């Protein structure tokens, strides 16, 4: 009898605990109120435009990388020398160990943006910056006027990348940026070169999840920061 009474008490306690948990969640959901999604349109002047990059294709010289002891591109960024395989000590000074990583990158990656032309836009700097994993790239600014189109002309094969401005940092471009288009020379024909032409239209959608700040996301603007700055400062 005592064992049955003991088991019955445990069952009642467990059932009461489940009831209290369900009631707590119900009250929390009631106090939070419903979250209703809504869609609205804003003008170009009221939005932060996407950031555009132009990156010349195929900049890495494999033979030079191997000279420094890096057999593959991913080995460069992992700091893994061919002669140090199996060790846990990375190095970004090459097999000679007397050069800076910046100097090594300049030697391994070559580019020529001298014939890059822009219309209704400009480069933010005369010198391209190295942004992993897209080599040396130029950041671009375009005149966001509905009556104009930004135009890029190049004799080299290039990638045009559009990126979320809130994810901008000086270390890297996302592996999966918002948009990426590749254009360039196609083939030689009749003593000349045929080039690709592409017209690109980008749809820009902004999702505001600030109502869920502190639960599933963080509102960086409250901290005068951004996701990209968080990545850069946290390294």
PyMOL commands that set and color helices and strands:
alter all, ss='L'
color gray80, all
select helices_A, chain A and resi 2-32+44-46+62-67+73-78+82-84+101-108+165-167+210-212+220-223+227-234
alter helices_A, ss='H'
color red, helices_A
select strands_A, chain A and resi 51-56+117-119+121-123+129-130+136-142+151-153+158-163+179-183+185-189+192-195
alter strands_A, ss='S'
color yellow, strands_A
deselect
rebuild
show_as cartoon
